[in-house]
């Protein structure tokens, strides 16, 4: 990537950040833009590409919404006026819009997926646990199968069920960790500085 393309990444990032901060006091905007420009300068000085730096910083529109929300909450703590309260409320609504339209549907899809995987896993486990001893006894639950085939089919279903349940639990742990990280980001936005 040449210098002009690198410059384009920085300018694009800062432009989107500036657009997201539009309407805030000019000193807050300039301070924020200068702070993020300093991140780019420090990263480039350490040999990182501006594309890598921009990716590490995150979505500038999202960052601008978080800064708006933080500024609104900070003003509410300092001023306790109707105007400050409205800034805090609308700043948080900006953040919550992402939650409602992106995070909640994603959580719903992941929740349904986990429910189905665990129900199927438990069902396979129960059926496998029933079929294994039946196969050992040679009871004809299987068409034209001898006792060894019956045992192997039962054990296979039991193992598949346990594997599905384990997979579902692992995915739920990963999803929960991601949800906690996301919640912490919001907590940092609304918590008092002494609580963090």
N, CA and C of each residue as an Amber inpcrd file, in Angstrom:
protein
   588
   0.8570000  -1.1810000   0.0000000   0.0000000   0.0000000   0.0000000
   0.8930000   1.2300000   0.0000000   0.6310000   2.1640000  -0.9350000
   1.4840000   3.3400000  -1.0000000   0.9950000   4.4160000  -0.0300000
   1.7420000   5.5140000   0.0200000   1.4820000   6.5670000   1.0010000
   0.1180000   7.2220000   0.7820000  -0.2750000   7.4280000  -0.5150000
  -1.5680000   8.0710000  -0.7870000  -2.7260000   7.1930000  -0.3270000
  -2.6400000   5.8650000  -0.5640000  -3.6920000   4.9610000  -0.1050000
  -3.7520000   4.9370000   1.4120000  -2.5780000   4.9560000   2.0470000
  -2.5190000   5.0020000   3.5000000  -3.2100000   6.2630000   4.0150000
  -2.9350000   7.3810000   3.3670000  -3.5060000   8.6590000   3.7650000
  -5.0250000   8.6280000   3.5980000  -5.4790000   7.9350000   2.5400000
  -6.9090000   7.8280000   2.2860000  -7.6020000   7.0860000   3.4200000
  -6.9750000   6.0390000   3.9470000  -7.5570000   5.2720000   5.0470000
  -7.7160000   6.1670000   6.2710000  -6.6800000   6.9150000   6.6020000
  -6.7380000   7.8170000   7.7600000  -7.8170000   8.8770000   7.5630000
  -7.8100000   9.5180000   6.4030000  -8.7720000  10.5870000   6.1430000
 -10.2040000  10.0520000   6.1210000 -10.3800000   8.8700000   5.5650000
 -11.7070000   8.2540000   5.5340000 -12.1940000   7.9630000   6.9580000
 -11.3230000   7.3790000   7.7680000 -11.6720000   7.0650000   9.1610000
 -12.0280000   8.3360000   9.9160000 -11.1540000   9.3430000   9.8340000
 -11.3880000  10.5880000  10.5760000 -12.5990000  11.3410000  10.0320000
 -12.8470000  11.2470000   8.7150000 -14.0240000  11.8810000   8.1260000
 -15.3160000  11.2530000   8.6340000 -15.3460000   9.9300000   8.6980000
 -16.5250000   9.2500000   9.2290000 -16.7100000   9.5780000  10.7140000
 -15.5980000   9.6720000  11.4400000 -15.6590000  10.0360000  12.8620000
 -16.2190000  11.4530000  13.0030000 -15.7070000  12.3730000  12.1980000
 -16.1690000  13.7700000  12.2560000 -17.6590000  13.8530000  11.9050000
 -18.0890000  13.1090000  10.8960000 -19.5050000  13.1130000  10.5070000
 -20.3750000  12.5670000  11.6380000 -19.9000000  11.5640000  12.3350000
 -20.6600000  10.9970000  13.4520000 -20.7430000  11.9220000  14.6490000
 -19.7700000  12.8230000  14.7660000 -19.7410000  13.7550000  15.8950000
 -20.4160000  15.0850000  15.5740000 -20.8980000  15.2330000  14.3380000
 -21.5160000  16.4840000  13.9070000 -22.6210000  16.8890000  14.8820000
 -22.6050000  18.1850000  15.2410000 -23.6000000  18.6990000  16.1770000
 -23.0840000  18.8070000  17.5990000 -21.9470000  18.1780000  17.8740000
 -21.3460000  18.2950000  19.2050000 -20.5290000  19.5880000  19.2500000
 -20.1630000  20.0650000  20.4340000 -19.3380000  21.2790000  20.5160000
 -18.0150000  21.1000000  19.7450000 -17.6370000  22.1470000  19.0140000
 -16.4380000  22.0930000  18.1700000 -15.1890000  21.6570000  18.9490000
 -14.9590000  22.1600000  20.1850000 -13.7490000  21.7160000  20.9020000
 -13.7430000  20.1970000  21.1670000 -14.9100000  19.6240000  21.4460000
 -14.9950000  18.1770000  21.6870000 -14.6570000  17.4230000  20.3970000
 -15.2050000  17.9060000  19.2830000 -14.9320000  17.2540000  17.9960000
 -13.4440000  17.3240000  17.6770000 -12.8650000  18.5100000  17.7910000
 -11.4450000  18.6730000  17.4490000 -10.5480000  17.8520000  18.3690000
 -10.8680000  17.8350000  19.6510000 -10.0760000  17.0440000  20.5960000
 -10.1440000  15.5520000  20.2500000 -11.3420000  15.0990000  19.9190000
 -11.5220000  13.6880000  19.5730000 -10.7830000  13.3440000  18.2860000
 -10.9320000  14.1780000  17.2590000 -10.2600000  13.9270000  15.9740000
  -8.7480000  13.9410000  16.1750000  -8.2450000  14.8910000  16.9480000
  -6.8010000  14.9560000  17.2050000  -6.3170000  13.7180000  17.9640000
  -7.1430000  13.2380000  18.8960000  -6.7740000  12.0350000  19.6570000
  -6.6640000  10.8140000  18.7430000  -7.6350000  10.6580000  17.8460000
  -7.5810000   9.5170000  16.9340000  -6.4940000   9.6850000  15.8740000
  -6.2270000  10.9160000  15.4480000  -5.1100000  11.1680000  14.5250000
  -3.7900000  10.7950000  15.2040000  -3.6890000  11.0680000  16.5040000
  -2.4770000  10.6930000  17.2520000  -2.3200000   9.1740000  17.3100000
  -3.4460000   8.4310000  17.3810000  -3.3680000   6.9600000  17.3240000
  -2.7550000   6.5190000  16.0020000  -3.1790000   7.1520000  14.9140000
  -2.6170000   6.8170000  13.6010000  -1.1340000   7.1570000  13.5500000
  -0.7520000   8.3450000  14.0550000   0.6570000   8.7490000  14.0360000
   1.5180000   7.7730000  14.8370000   1.0410000   7.3970000  16.0250000
   1.8130000   6.4740000  16.8690000   1.9200000   5.0980000  16.2130000
   0.8510000   4.6410000  15.6090000   0.8800000   3.3360000  14.9490000
   1.8170000   3.3100000  13.7590000   1.7670000   4.3630000  12.9420000
   2.6570000   4.4490000  11.7790000   4.1060000   4.5210000  12.2430000
   4.3600000   5.2610000  13.3260000   5.7250000   5.3560000  13.8690000
   6.2320000   3.9860000  14.3370000   5.2970000   3.1120000  14.7410000
   5.6760000   1.7580000  15.1690000   5.6620000   0.7540000  14.0230000
   5.4640000   1.2390000  12.7930000   5.5590000   0.3610000  11.6350000
   4.2570000  -0.3100000  11.2150000   3.1400000   0.0890000  11.7850000
   1.8520000  -0.4990000  11.3930000   1.2640000   0.2650000  10.2150000
   0.4970000  -0.4090000   9.3990000  -0.1830000   0.2680000   8.2980000
  -1.4060000   0.9860000   8.8470000  -1.8290000   2.0360000   8.1360000
  -3.0000000   2.7750000   8.6050000  -4.2630000   1.9340000   8.4950000
  -4.2940000   1.0190000   7.5370000  -5.4400000   0.1180000   7.4220000
  -5.5400000  -0.7740000   8.6610000  -4.3980000  -1.2750000   9.1240000
  -4.3550000  -2.1080000  10.3260000  -4.7730000  -1.3010000  11.5600000
  -4.3240000  -0.0550000  11.6240000  -4.6630000   0.8110000  12.7570000
  -6.1640000   1.0800000  12.7670000  -6.7180000   1.4140000  11.5920000
  -8.1560000   1.6980000  11.5010000  -8.9730000   0.4770000  11.9010000
  -8.5260000  -0.6850000  11.4640000  -9.2420000  -1.9150000  11.8220000
  -9.1710000  -2.1550000  13.3270000  -8.0250000  -1.8830000  13.9360000
  -7.8600000  -2.0710000  15.3780000  -8.6940000  -1.0960000  16.1970000
  -8.8750000   0.1120000  15.6860000  -9.6650000   1.1100000  16.4180000
 -11.1540000   0.7990000  16.3670000 -11.6000000   0.1750000  15.3000000
 -13.0130000  -0.1840000  15.1910000 -13.7650000   0.7200000  14.2350000
 -15.0570000   0.5470000  14.2140000 -15.9280000   1.3000000  13.3200000
 -16.0300000   2.7460000  13.8070000 -15.6210000   3.7250000  12.9900000
 -15.6480000   5.1160000  13.4480000 -17.0590000   5.6320000  13.7400000
 -18.0460000   5.1330000  13.0150000 -19.4310000   5.5530000  13.2870000
 -19.8630000   5.0710000  14.6650000 -19.5130000   3.8270000  14.9890000
 -19.8430000   3.2700000  16.3060000 -19.0950000   4.0360000  17.4020000
 -17.8100000   4.3130000  17.1540000 -17.0290000   5.0730000  18.1360000
 -17.6480000   6.4500000  18.3640000 -18.1100000   7.0860000  17.2820000
 -18.7270000   8.4110000  17.4190000 -20.0030000   8.3280000  18.2500000
 -20.8100000   7.2780000  18.0380000 -22.0310000   7.1120000  18.8440000
 -21.6730000   6.9200000  20.3200000 -20.6160000   6.1350000  20.5890000
 -20.1980000   5.9310000  21.9770000 -19.7170000   7.2350000  22.5990000
 -18.9690000   8.0150000  21.8210000 -18.4700000   9.3010000  22.3340000
 -19.6420000  10.2420000  22.6030000 -20.6250000  10.2540000  21.7060000
 -21.8260000  11.0710000  21.9300000 -22.5310000  10.6590000  23.2240000
 -22.6880000   9.3480000  23.3980000 -23.3620000   8.8520000  24.6060000
 -22.5600000   9.2040000  25.8520000 -21.2520000   8.9920000  25.8120000
 -20.4080000   9.3310000  26.9620000 -20.4780000  10.8170000  27.2790000
 -20.4360000  11.6470000  26.2310000 -20.5060000  13.0910000  26.4370000
 -21.8530000  13.4870000  27.0420000 -22.9340000  12.8740000  26.5480000
 -24.2550000  13.1740000  27.0920000 -24.3720000  12.7860000  28.5500000
 -23.8700000  11.6030000  28.8910000 -23.9290000  11.1380000  30.2900000
 -23.0490000  12.0240000  31.1740000 -21.8540000  12.3820000  30.6740000
 -20.9550000  13.2440000  31.4500000 -21.5930000  14.6120000  31.6920000
 -22.2200000  15.1740000  30.6560000 -22.8920000  16.4690000  30.8250000
 -24.0390000  16.3590000  31.8310000 -24.7740000  15.2620000  31.7870000
 -25.8790000  15.0690000  32.7280000 -25.3460000  15.0140000  34.1550000
 -24.2290000  14.3470000  34.3580000 -23.6440000  14.2790000  35.7020000
 -23.1900000  15.6580000  36.1830000 -22.6550000  16.4560000  35.2410000
 -22.1230000  17.7670000  35.6030000 -23.2150000  18.8260000  35.7540000
 -24.2020000  18.8340000  34.8540000 -25.1370000  19.9490000  34.7850000
 -26.5150000  19.6620000  35.3740000 -27.0380000  18.4720000  35.2300000
 -28.3720000  18.1010000  35.7050000 -29.4510000  19.0570000  35.1840000
 -29.3770000  19.3370000  33.8800000 -30.3960000  20.1710000  33.2430000
 -31.2060000  19.3130000  32.2800000 -32.3410000  19.8740000  31.8340000
 -33.1760000  19.1660000  30.8690000 -32.4070000  18.9150000  29.5800000
 -31.6800000  19.9220000  29.1090000 -30.8980000  19.7840000  27.8720000
 -29.8510000  18.6750000  28.0120000 -29.1590000  18.6410000  29.1330000
 -28.1540000  17.6020000  29.3630000 -28.8060000  16.2220000  29.4390000
 -29.9710000  16.1590000  30.0580000 -30.6850000  14.8760000  30.1340000
 -31.0730000  14.3940000  28.7440000 -31.5510000  15.3050000  27.8910000
 -31.9360000  14.9200000  26.5250000 -30.7230000  14.4600000  25.7240000
 -29.5870000  15.1250000  25.9110000 -28.3650000  14.6910000  25.2060000
 -27.9720000  13.2770000  25.6490000 -28.0780000  13.0210000  26.9390000
 -27.7360000  11.6890000  27.4500000 -28.7050000  10.6480000  26.9070000
 -29.9900000  10.9610000  26.9220000 -31.0000000  10.0100000  26.4430000
 -30.8060000   9.7240000  24.9610000 -30.6490000  10.7670000  24.1460000
 -30.5070000  10.5410000  22.7050000 -29.1690000   9.8950000  22.3660000
 -28.1480000  10.1750000  23.1440000 -26.8630000   9.4860000  22.9360000
 -26.9860000   7.9950000  23.2000000 -27.6880000   7.6390000  24.2840000
 -27.8840000   6.2190000  24.5980000 -28.8190000   5.5550000  23.5890000
 -29.8030000   6.2990000  23.0870000 -30.6880000   5.7400000  22.0590000
 -29.8920000   5.4140000  20.8070000 -28.9240000   6.2680000  20.4820000
 -28.0630000   5.9900000  19.3260000 -27.3120000   4.6820000  19.4900000
 -26.8300000   4.4300000  20.6820000 -26.1460000   3.1550000  20.9440000
 -27.1290000   1.9950000  20.9510000 -28.2830000   2.2030000  21.5550000
 -29.2610000   1.1270000  21.6570000 -29.8430000   0.7430000  20.3060000
 -29.8490000   1.6760000  19.3630000 -30.3510000   1.3490000  18.0260000
 -29.5410000   0.2080000  17.4240000 -28.2290000   0.2400000  17.6310000
 -27.3810000  -0.8500000  17.1540000 -27.7510000  -2.1420000  17.8720000
 -28.0190000  -2.0330000  19.1760000 -28.3860000  -3.2250000  19.9440000
 -29.6830000  -3.8310000  19.4270000 -30.6750000  -2.9810000  19.2200000
 -31.9910000  -3.4760000  18.8420000 -31.9810000  -4.0730000  17.4320000
 -31.2950000  -3.4260000  16.5120000 -31.3640000  -3.8720000  15.1270000
 -30.2630000  -4.8440000  14.7360000 -29.2180000  -4.9730000  15.5310000
 -28.1220000  -5.8760000  15.1780000 -27.9210000  -6.9570000  16.2270000
 -27.7400000  -6.5520000  17.4600000 -27.3760000  -7.5060000  18.5080000
 -28.5520000  -8.4070000  18.9020000 -29.7280000  -7.8340000  19.1230000
 -30.8640000  -8.6570000  19.5430000 -31.2560000  -9.7170000  18.5110000
 -31.3710000  -9.3710000  17.2210000 -31.6640000 -10.4360000  16.2510000
 -30.5740000 -11.5030000  16.2000000 -29.3290000 -11.0760000  16.3230000
 -28.2260000 -12.0390000  16.3280000 -28.3120000 -12.9530000  17.5400000
 -28.6150000 -12.3860000  18.7070000 -28.7790000 -13.1970000  19.9100000
 -29.9490000 -14.1650000  19.7690000 -31.0210000 -13.7140000  19.1490000
 -32.1820000 -14.5650000  18.9300000 -31.8170000 -15.7570000  18.0420000
 -31.0920000 -15.5030000  16.9680000 -30.6760000 -16.5720000  16.0470000
 -29.7430000 -17.5490000  16.7470000 -28.7660000 -17.0200000  17.4800000
 -27.8320000 -17.8920000  18.1990000 -28.5720000 -18.6960000  19.2630000
 -29.5170000 -18.0730000  19.9500000 -30.2900000 -18.7750000  20.9790000
 -31.1070000 -19.9180000  20.3880000 -31.7630000 -19.6710000  19.2690000
 -32.5420000 -20.7400000  18.6210000 -31.6180000 -21.8590000  18.1620000
 -30.4840000 -21.5070000  17.5770000 -29.5170000 -22.5100000  17.1250000
 -29.0540000 -23.3700000  18.2950000 -28.6990000 -22.7390000  19.4030000
 -28.2310000 -23.4990000  20.5670000 -29.3340000 -24.3880000  21.1290000
 -30.5460000 -23.8830000  21.1860000 -31.6680000 -24.6700000  21.6790000
 -31.8570000 -25.9190000  20.8190000 -31.8560000 -25.7450000  19.5040000
 -32.0480000 -26.8850000  18.5910000 -30.9110000 -27.8880000  18.7320000
 -29.6700000 -27.3950000  18.7770000 -28.5190000 -28.3010000  18.8880000
 -28.5860000 -29.0980000  20.1880000 -28.9080000 -28.4570000  21.2830000
 -28.9390000 -29.1580000  22.5710000 -30.1230000 -30.1190000  22.6400000
 -31.2850000 -29.7310000  22.1210000 -32.4410000 -30.6400000  22.1200000
 -32.1430000 -31.8680000  21.2690000 -31.5660000 -31.6570000  20.0930000
 -31.2120000 -32.7980000  19.2360000 -30.1570000 -33.6570000  19.9160000
 -29.1710000 -33.0170000  20.5540000 -28.1340000 -33.7670000  21.2640000
 -28.6860000 -34.6080000  22.3970000 -29.5700000 -34.0230000  23.1820000
 -30.1840000 -34.7650000  24.2900000 -31.0300000 -35.9130000  23.7530000
 -31.7740000 -35.6600000  22.6720000 -32.6030000 -36.7100000  22.0710000
 -31.7390000 -37.8630000  21.5760000 -30.6740000 -37.5430000  20.8560000
 -29.7590000 -38.5910000  20.3830000 -29.1740000 -39.3670000  21.5570000
 -28.8010000 -38.6510000  22.6140000 -28.2120000 -39.3150000  23.7790000
 -29.2000000 -40.2820000  24.4310000 -30.4270000 -39.8500000  24.5920000
 -31.4430000 -40.7080000  25.2090000 -31.7230000 -41.9250000  24.3380000
 -31.9130000 -41.6960000  23.0360000 -32.1840000 -42.8190000  22.1240000
 -30.9930000 -43.7750000  22.1020000 -29.7770000 -43.2280000  22.0600000
 -28.5820000 -44.0810000  22.0710000 -28.4560000 -44.8680000  23.3580000
 -28.7960000 -44.2190000  24.4940000 -28.7250000 -44.9120000  25.7810000
 -29.7700000 -46.0260000  25.8730000 -30.8780000 -45.8640000  25.1850000
 -31.9050000 -46.9220000  25.1810000 -31.5370000 -48.0410000  24.2060000
 -31.0240000 -47.6670000  23.0340000 -30.7380000 -48.6730000  22.0030000
 -29.5070000 -49.5290000  22.3150000 -28.5480000 -48.9900000  23.0420000
 -27.3370000 -49.7620000  23.3350000 -27.6510000 -51.0170000  24.1520000
 -28.3460000 -50.9280000  25.2820000 -28.6450000 -52.1630000  26.0160000
 -29.6030000 -53.0860000  25.2430000 -30.5150000 -52.4950000  24.4590000
 -31.3930000 -53.3400000  23.6430000 -30.5850000 -54.1360000  22.6240000
 -29.5880000 -53.5030000  22.0640000 -28.7100000 -54.2070000  21.1220000
 -27.9320000 -55.3060000  21.8120000 -27.4730000 -55.0580000  23.0410000
 -26.7610000 -56.0890000  23.8000000 -27.6510000 -57.2980000  24.0890000
 -28.9070000 -57.0190000  24.3340000 -29.8410000 -58.1080000  24.6140000
 -30.3410000 -58.7700000  23.3350000 -30.0200000 -58.1770000  22.1920000
 -30.4430000 -58.7550000  20.9250000 -31.9010000 -58.5440000  20.6200000
 -32.5040000 -57.5690000  21.2960000 -33.9200000 -57.2890000  21.0550000
 -34.0180000 -56.5670000  19.7140000 -34.9410000 -56.9700000  18.8720000
 -35.0100000 -56.5440000  17.4810000 -35.4850000 -55.1290000  17.2480000
 -34.7660000 -54.1470000  17.7460000 -35.1030000 -52.7670000  17.4350000
 -34.5690000 -52.3910000  16.0550000 -33.7080000 -53.2300000  15.5160000
 -33.0870000 -52.9350000  14.2410000 -33.4600000 -54.0130000  13.2330000
 -33.8760000 -53.6130000  12.0790000 -34.2520000 -54.5620000  11.0300000
 -33.0210000 -55.3230000  10.5400000 -33.0780000 -56.6130000  10.5900000
 -32.0320000 -57.4970000  10.0670000 -30.6350000 -57.1350000  10.5710000
 -30.5080000 -56.6980000  11.8210000 -29.2060000 -56.3670000  12.3860000
 -28.9130000 -57.3340000  13.5240000 -27.6420000 -57.7440000  13.6110000
 -27.2870000 -58.5990000  14.7410000 -26.9920000 -57.7310000  15.9610000
 -26.6690000 -58.3570000  17.0800000 -26.5200000 -57.6280000  18.3350000
 -25.3650000 -56.6260000  18.2870000 -24.2590000 -56.9400000  17.5980000
 -23.1130000 -56.0250000  17.5390000 -23.4720000 -54.7560000  16.7650000
 -24.1850000 -54.9360000  15.6650000 -24.6180000 -53.7620000  14.9160000
 -25.5630000 -52.8980000  15.7570000 -26.4410000 -53.5170000  16.4890000
 -27.3610000 -52.7820000  17.3640000 -26.6130000 -51.9950000  18.4310000
 -25.5880000 -52.6350000  19.0260000 -24.7840000 -51.9560000  20.0520000
 -24.0340000 -50.7730000  19.4370000 -23.4300000 -50.9920000  18.2630000
 -22.6640000 -49.9180000  17.6170000 -23.5720000 -48.7560000  17.1940000
 -24.7560000 -49.0560000  16.7060000 -25.6970000 -47.9870000  16.3490000
 -26.0980000 -47.2120000  17.6120000 -26.3940000 -47.9110000  18.6870000
 -26.7590000 -47.2500000  19.9450000 -25.6280000 -46.3920000  20.4860000
 -24.3990000 -46.9550000  20.4760000 -23.2420000 -46.1880000  20.9570000
 -22.9580000 -44.9850000  20.0570000 -23.1310000 -45.1850000  18.7500000
 -22.9250000 -44.0680000  17.8160000 -23.8940000 -42.9270000  18.0840000
 -25.1460000 -43.2740000  18.3080000 -26.1410000 -42.2310000  18.6040000
 -25.8540000 -41.5560000  19.9400000 -25.4500000 -42.3590000  20.9220000
 -25.1130000 -41.8020000  22.2320000 -23.9390000 -40.8310000  22.1180000
 -22.8940000 -41.2400000  21.4010000 -21.7090000 -40.3730000  21.2290000
 -22.0530000 -39.1220000  20.4280000 -22.8760000 -39.2740000  19.3840000
 -23.2820000 -38.1080000  18.5920000 -24.0710000 -37.1340000  19.4590000
 -24.9350000 -37.6570000  20.3070000 -25.7090000 -36.7940000  21.1990000
 -24.8360000 -36.0480000  22.1800000 -23.8730000 -36.7540000  22.7670000
 -22.9540000 -36.1060000  23.7170000 -22.1210000 -35.0510000  22.9890000
 -21.6640000 -35.3770000  21.7700000 -20.8640000 -34.4120000  21.0020000
 -21.6910000 -33.1690000  20.6650000 -22.9430000 -33.3560000  20.2630000
 -23.8000000 -32.2060000  19.9650000 -24.0280000 -31.3410000  21.2070000
 -24.2640000 -31.9750000  22.3390000 -24.4540000 -31.2230000  23.5870000
 -23.1790000 -30.4580000  23.9620000 -22.0250000 -31.1090000  23.8150000
 -20.7580000 -30.4460000  24.1230000 -20.5270000 -29.2650000  23.1820000
 -20.8200000 -29.4590000  21.8960000 -20.6800000 -28.3700000  20.9290000
 -21.6020000 -27.2110000  21.2970000 -22.8430000 -27.5200000  21.6420000
 -23.7850000 -26.4840000  22.0390000 -23.3120000 -25.7200000  23.2630000
 -22.7550000 -26.4290000  24.2290000 -22.2520000 -25.7580000  25.4320000
 -21.0470000 -24.8880000  25.1200000 -20.1510000 -25.3610000  24.2420000
 -18.9920000 -24.5470000  23.8670000 -19.4190000 -23.2760000  23.1310000
 -20.3550000 -23.4180000  22.2090000 -20.8420000 -22.2380000  21.4850000
 -21.5290000 -21.2770000  22.4490000 -22.2670000 -21.8030000  23.4270000
 -22.9340000 -20.9210000  24.3940000 -21.9170000 -20.1910000  25.2630000
 -20.8190000 -20.8370000  25.6000000 -19.7650000 -20.1760000  26.3820000
 -19.1390000 -19.0450000  25.5810000 -18.8330000 -19.3130000  24.3130000
 -18.2510000 -18.2750000  23.4560000 -19.2340000 -17.1130000  23.3010000
 -20.5070000 -17.4250000  23.0580000 -21.5190000 -16.3720000  22.9030000
 -21.6510000 -15.5560000  24.1820000 -21.6240000 -16.2080000  25.3210000
 -21.7470000 -15.5030000  26.5970000 -20.5390000 -14.5930000  26.8290000
 -19.3380000 -15.0750000  26.5090000 -18.1390000 -14.2460000  26.6620000
 -18.2130000 -13.0090000  25.7670000 -18.6970000 -13.1980000  24.5290000
 -18.8330000 -12.0610000  23.6290000 -19.8840000 -11.0760000  24.1450000
 -20.9660000 -11.5890000  24.6790000 -22.0260000 -10.7480000  25.2210000
 -21.5340000  -9.9660000  26.4440000 -20.7400000 -10.6090000  27.2810000
 -20.1780000  -9.9310000  28.4530000 -19.2350000  -8.8080000  28.0130000
 -18.4020000  -9.0690000  27.0050000 -17.4970000  -8.0280000  26.4910000
 -18.2920000  -6.8550000  25.9430000 -19.3420000  -7.1520000  25.2170000
 -20.1930000  -6.1110000  24.6550000 -20.8670000  -5.3210000  25.7800000
 -21.3340000  -6.0240000  26.8010000 -21.9500000  -5.3580000  27.9440000
 -20.9730000  -4.4710000  28.6990000 -19.7350000  -4.9190000  28.8050000
 -18.7200000  -4.1080000  29.4960000 -18.4720000  -2.8110000  28.7500000
 -18.4930000  -2.8540000  27.4150000 -18.2990000  -1.6320000  26.6380000
 -19.4130000  -0.6350000  26.9430000 -20.6600000  -1.1320000  27.0510000
 -21.7620000  -0.2400000  27.4000000 -21.6480000   0.2250000  28.8410000
 -21.1900000  -0.6370000  29.7270000 -21.0620000  -0.2590000  31.1320000
 -20.0480000   0.8740000  31.2800000 -18.9530000   0.7870000  30.5070000
 -17.9530000   1.8530000  30.5650000 -18.5600000   3.1700000  30.1180000
 -19.5390000   3.1040000  29.2100000 -20.1600000   4.3260000  28.7170000
 -21.0330000   4.9780000  29.7760000 -21.7850000   4.1640000  30.5510000
 -22.7400000   4.7630000  31.4750000 -22.2540000   4.8170000  32.9270000
 -21.1800000   4.0940000  33.2490000 -20.7030000   4.0550000  34.6400000
 -19.9390000   5.3260000  34.9830000 -19.9990000   5.6770000  36.2310000
 -19.1950000   6.7990000  36.7030000 -17.7240000   6.4310000  36.6240000
 -16.8290000   7.3870000  36.3520000 -15.4110000   7.0630000  36.2210000
 -14.8430000   6.3230000  37.4110000 -15.3300000   6.5740000  38.6320000
 -14.8030000   5.9070000  39.8090000 -15.2410000   4.4530000  39.8870000
 -16.3220000   4.0560000  39.1430000 -16.8230000   2.6810000  39.1730000
 -16.0610000   1.7520000  38.2440000 -15.3490000   2.3160000  37.2680000
 -14.6810000   1.4940000  36.2620000 -13.3850000   0.9110000  36.7610000
